[in-house]
């Protein structure tokens, strides 16, 4: 039986696609709101916050990158106002 767990790599970028800050979490629901709020507060020029979903195999060092999600985009917030 295969045993695995998911981890989440949260990253933020400015308009020049420079990585501003990143963080790794195993608890997506608790971490996400604080990460987005902190990034927006510390880096007003943030353009995109994304999440890379990683499937980790507990029996080996194998990692599989499952998905990349755009969690927040500055343009979307401007359009919503």
C-alpha positions, 0 to 999 in steps of 0.5 A: 500500500502506497503511503503519501502526504501532501505539502504546499509550497506557497510563493509570491512574485512581483510584476517582474516575476521576481520571487519575493517570499516563499514558504512550505506548509503541510496545512494549507487551510490554516497557512494560506490566509496569513501568507497572503495577508503578510505578503500583501502587507510586507510587499505592496508590489506583489503581483501573484501568489501561487501554490505548488501542490507536492505529493510526498512518498513517505517511503522514499525521497520521491516528490511529485509536483501535482498542480500549480494554483494561482491563489491571488492576483493583483489585477483581479483585486483591482477589477473587483473594486 
